[in-house]
Amino acid sequence: MMSTEAVMVDEIPFPQVINTTKPLSLFGHGITDIEIHFLQIKFTAIGVYLEPEIVGHLQQWKGKAGNELGEDDDFFEALIAAPAEKLLRIVVIKEIKGSQYGVQLESAVRDRLAADDKYEEEEEEALEKVVEFFQTKYFKKNSVITFHFPSTCATAEIVFATEGKEESKLKVENENVAEMIKKWYLGGTRGVSPSTITSLANSLSAQLSK
């Protein structure tokens, strides 16, 4: 039986299971950070929740070691494309303005869309809404950003929760933008958090060898 204790990621507790329409399990975790003058500045802790059935969609990688999967972008493409519910829980470690986070997200998503030749007016508008959503927020320590990707439709729901304020939500209806947000966090060697990718690769390797 799975332990119900939370997993600590840089002193931030992440529940083993989050219930949406169904229970999603914590499959990977890590942090985003930046090095400034040899100092490691940690910005966010990340938990990746997936429905356990996702393993059924990744059978062709059965028997591969975690370090092999971690370097295999095709594996992460298949993970992103698998028709299974996914949820990213991102907890703020170092406070920043929401606009700073929005700018990072915007440039990462825009670059990926442009590289795939998918950056049209609809995508630009959808991305602008996401940036506006974060523009007015202040990311205090322990604020939580959740990206929820349902299994059935290619959309995303963003929820922002911070102490003392009502949570706010935004639905991303544009399929391409929703997909590139997923790729920003789960895109293998091009993902924003190498520690999260390593953790996911090891945990999925273990699940696939069962």
N, C-alpha and C positions, 0 to 999 in steps of 0.2 A: 504493500500500500504506500502511496506517495505521502511524504511528510507534509503536514499542513503548515509547517513553520515558514515564515517569510524568508526569502533569500536576501541577504544584505549586499547591496552594490554601493560601495563607497559610503557606508553608514546609512544608506537609504533602504528601507525595507520594501521589497517587492513581493506581493502575495504569489503563492505557487499557481493559483488558479484565479482567473477573473471570469465572472459569469456575464455573458451578453445574452444572446438568444440561446446560447449553449455554453458549457464550460470550456474556456480556452486555457491551455497550460503554458507556463513560462518555459520557453524553449531556449532562450538566449538572453544574455544581458551584457552590458558594457558601459563605457562612458564616451563622451566627446570631450576632447581637450585640445589645448594648443600650447606650444612651447614658446615662451617669451624669455629671452636672455637666460637660457638653460633652466628656467623654472617651468614646471608643468602646471598649467592652469586648467583645472577641470571645470567644465561648464554644465554638463547634464549627465544624469545616469539614465540608462535606457533598459527597458524590459521588452522583449519580443514575445508576444502571446500568439499561439497558433492552435487551431483545433487539431487534436492528436491524429485525426484521419489523414492529415496532410502527408504523413509518411507513406501512405499507399500510393501517392502520386509521384514518389521519388525513388521507386524501386530499382530503376536502372543504375542507381549509384550504390546499391547494396554492397557491403564489403569494402567500401573505400574508407580510408582513414580520415580523421578530422582535418589533418593538415593538407591532405589532397583536396578535400571538398572546399576548404577555405580559399584555395587558389583557383577554383573552378567556377568561372563566371556563368557557365551554362547551367550549373547546378542551381545557382541563385536565381537565374532567369526562370527556371522551372518552378522554383519555390514561389517566386512572385506571381507566376501565371497560374499556379495550381488553384482550382476552384474550392478553396477552403478559407474560412474566416481568419482574418489576421488583425492583431491590435498592437499598436506601439504605445507604450506608456513611458513618457519622458518626464523626468523630475529634475527641476532646476537645482544645481549645486551652487553656482555663482550667479548672483543676480545681474541681470542685464535688462535693457529696454526691449520690449517686445518687437520694436521696429528693427533692432539689430538682428534678431533671430529671423524676422520676416525677410530681411534683405538677403541673408544667407540662403534661406529656403528658396527665395525667388531666383537667385543667380544659379543655384544648383539645378533647379527644375528647368529653368529656361535653357541652360546649356545642354541638358540632356534632350529636351524637346527639339532644339535646333539641330543637334547632332543626328537625330532620327528624322529630321525634316517634318516635324509635327507641330511646329510653332506657328499657328495661324491666329486669326483674330479671336476665335472662341477661346483658345488656350490662354491668350494674353489677358482676356477679360476675366477668366476664371482665376488666373494666377493673381491678378490685381486684387480680386476680392479676398484672397487668402492673405495677401500682404496688408490690406486694409484691416482685416480682422486682428492681426497681431500689432498693428500700428498703435492702437490705443491701450495696449496691455503693458503692465509692468511685471517682469518676471522676478518676483521675490524668491528667495531661497525656499525650496520645497513646493513651489507652484508645480502643477501637473498639466502637461499637454498630452492629450490622447488622440491618436489617429486610429480610427476604426474603419476597417475595410471589410464589408460584408462579402460572403462567398458568392452570392448570386448576381449582384450588379456591380458594375465597374465605377463605383463612386467612393467617396471617403467622407467620414464625418470627423470634424476636428472639435475637440472640447478643451476649453481652458479653465482650470480651476485654481484659484489662489485664496489664501486665508482671508476671511472676512468679506468676500465678495461672492455674488451669485455666479455659478459657472456659466460661461457663454459658449455657444455652439455655432458651427458653420458647416454647411453641407457643400462638398465639392462635387458638382454634378458632371464636370468634364472628365471623361474617362482617361484621356492622355495625361492630364495634370495629376489625377489621383494615382496613376501608375508610376509617374516619375517621383512623386513623394515617397512611394514605396521603395523605388530604386535608390533614392537618396540614402535611406537607412539600411536597405537590405540588398544593395547592389553589389555584393561580392567585393572584389578588390577595389571597386570604385565607390564603395559605401563610405559614409561620413565617419563611421566608428569602427576601425579595424578590430578593436577588442570585442565588439558585439558580433562581428562576422565570425571571428575565431570561436567564440562561445557557441554560436548557432551551429557552426560546422561540426564541432565536437559532439554536441548534444544530438544532432540529427544522425551523425555517423553511428553513435551508440544505439539510437532507436532503430536504425536500418539494419543493424547487425543482429537484432533480436530474432 
